Amino acid sequence: MLAFLPSLCFFLLAPVSVSLALWFAFAVAFTIGIRAFGHTRTLRIFDAAGLALFGGLAIYAGFVDTDLGPCSTALALETGLCGTILWSMAVRRPVTVQYRWLHRPAAPELAARAHLLLTSVWATAYAAMAAASAGAVVLHKMPPVWAGILGLLIFASALTFTWQFGVYIDRRAAAPGNKEST
């Protein structure tokens, strides 16, 4: 799912330069969002959140607080993206519904359960990353570098789960005699 690519770009580049990471992630979010907008004439909720968060923080870090650290920035991003995911679940439109991550069509019930589970996994991942960042920035319980490493491990785990879960759902939908496949 390309929706999480801007976050990955930020997390990988932030140790080098927070400003560079934010601007690059904003450019990636813009590219993904405008590509989808060109096809559907709608802006997906997670793309819009990424544009607002990465763009707003890039401007803030570039002009207002030039000493903003990677862990503080990550905390703001993780909290904002987690809030977006939770809001999408509250309005019963899980964020993953707007993105294609399955290669085969699945029965509506199976697809709905899969999207809800996957969105819950990403909400949990962003909440755990925000907790790690808060442990470093707010509570000073861990060094920021360890919070960053922990965040990357959590993010990589969620990406791996997304990929493997998609493979599992595709196999289940394609199974012969499966009542849930259409």
C-alpha positions in Angstrom: 0.0 0.0 0.0 1.5 3.2 -1.1 -0.4 5.2 1.6 2.4 4.4 4.1 5.3 5.3 1.8 5.6 9.0 2.9 5.9 7.8 6.6 8.5 5.3 5.6 10.5 8.0 3.8 10.3 10.3 6.8 11.4 7.6 9.3 14.4 6.7 7.1 15.5 10.2 6.3 14.8 11.9 9.7 18.1 10.9 11.3 19.9 12.7 8.5 17.8 15.9 8.4 14.3 16.5 9.7 13.6 19.3 7.2 14.8 17.1 4.3 12.7 14.2 5.6 9.6 16.3 5.9 9.9 17.9 2.5 10.6 14.6 0.8 7.8 12.8 2.6 5.5 15.7 1.6 6.6 15.4 -2.0 5.9 11.6 -1.9 2.5 12.2 -0.3 1.6 14.8 -2.9 2.7 12.5 -5.7 0.6 9.6 -4.4 -2.4 11.8 -3.6 -2.4 13.6 -7.0 -2.1 10.4 -8.9 -5.2 8.9 -7.2 -7.0 12.3 -7.5 -6.3 12.3 -11.2 -8.1 9.0 -11.6 -11.0 9.4 -9.2 -11.3 13.1 -8.6 -11.4 12.5 -4.9 -8.7 12.8 -2.3 -8.4 9.9 0.0 -8.5 10.6 3.8 -5.0 9.2 4.6 -3.5 11.1 1.6 -5.1 14.3 2.8 -3.8 13.8 6.3 -0.3 13.0 5.0 -0.3 16.2 2.9 -1.5 18.3 5.8 0.8 16.8 8.4 4.0 16.5 6.3 3.4 19.9 4.6 2.5 21.7 7.8 5.4 20.3 9.8 7.8 21.0 6.9 6.8 24.6 6.9 6.9 24.8 10.7 10.3 23.1 10.9 11.7 25.2 8.1 10.5 28.6 9.3 9.3 28.6 12.9 11.4 26.0 14.9 14.5 25.1 12.9 15.8 23.0 15.8 12.8 20.6 15.9 14.2 17.1 16.6 13.3 13.9 14.7 11.7 12.3 17.7 9.5 15.4 18.4 8.5 15.5 14.8 7.8 11.8 14.7 5.6 12.1 17.8 3.5 14.8 16.0 3.2 12.7 12.8 2.5 9.5 14.5 -0.2 11.0 16.7 -1.8 12.8 13.7 -1.8 9.7 11.5 -3.1 7.5 14.4 -5.9 10.0 15.0 -6.8 9.9 11.3 -6.9 6.2 11.3 -9.1 6.1 14.5 -11.4 8.7 13.0 -11.8 6.6 9.9 -12.8 3.7 12.0 -15.2 5.8 14.1 -17.1 6.9 10.9 -17.1 3.2 9.7 -14.9 3.9 6.7 -11.6 2.2 7.5 -8.7 3.9 5.9 -7.6 0.8 4.0 -10.9 0.5 2.1 -9.7 3.4 -0.2 -6.5 1.5 -1.2 -6.0 -1.6 -3.2 -3.9 -4.2 -1.4 -5.7 -7.3 -2.5 -5.0 -8.8 -5.9 -8.2 -10.8 -6.1 -11.8 -9.7 -5.3 -13.0 -11.1 -2.1 -16.6 -11.6 -0.8 -17.9 -8.4 0.8 -18.0 -9.9 4.3 -14.5 -11.1 4.1 -13.2 -7.9 2.6 -14.9 -5.8 5.3 -13.4 -7.9 8.1 -10.0 -7.8 6.5 -10.1 -4.0 6.1 -11.2 -3.5 9.7 -8.4 -5.8 11.0 -5.8 -4.2 8.8 -6.9 -0.7 9.8 -6.8 -1.8 13.4 -3.2 -3.1 13.0 -2.1 0.2 11.5 -3.8 2.2 14.3 -2.1 0.0 16.9 1.3 0.4 15.1 1.0 4.2 14.9 -0.1 4.3 18.6 2.8 2.2 19.6 5.2 4.4 17.7 3.7 7.5 19.2 4.1 5.9 22.7 7.8 5.2 22.0 8.4 8.7 20.8 6.5 10.1 23.8 8.7 7.9 26.0 11.7 9.7 24.6 10.4 13.3 24.1 7.9 13.8 27.0 8.8 11.2 29.6 12.6 11.0 28.9 12.5 7.3 29.6 14.5 6.2 26.6 17.1 7.7 24.3 15.5 9.2 21.1 17.7 7.0 18.9 16.1 3.9 20.5 12.6 5.3 20.1 13.5 5.8 16.4 14.8 2.2 16.0 11.7 0.9 17.9 9.4 2.9 15.6 11.1 1.5 12.5 10.8 -2.0 13.8 7.1 -1.5 14.5 6.5 0.1 11.1 8.4 -2.8 9.4 6.2 -5.3 11.3 3.0 -3.5 10.2 4.2 -3.4 6.6 5.1 -7.1 6.7 1.7 -8.0 8.2 0.0 -6.0 5.5 1.8 -7.9 2.8 1.3 -11.3 4.3 -2.3 -10.7 5.3 -3.0 -9.6 1.7 -1.5 -12.8 0.4 -3.6 -14.8 2.9 -6.8 -13.1 1.9 -6.1 -13.5 -1.8 -5.5 -17.3 -1.3 -8.6 -17.6 0.8 -10.7 -15.8 -1.8 -9.3 -17.9 -4.6 -9.8 -21.3 -2.8 -12.1 -23.6 -4.8 -15.4 -24.2 -3.1 -15.0 -21.2 -0.8 -18.3 -19.7 0.1 -16.7 -16.4 0.8 -15.2 -15.9 -2.7 -17.2 -14.3 -5.4 
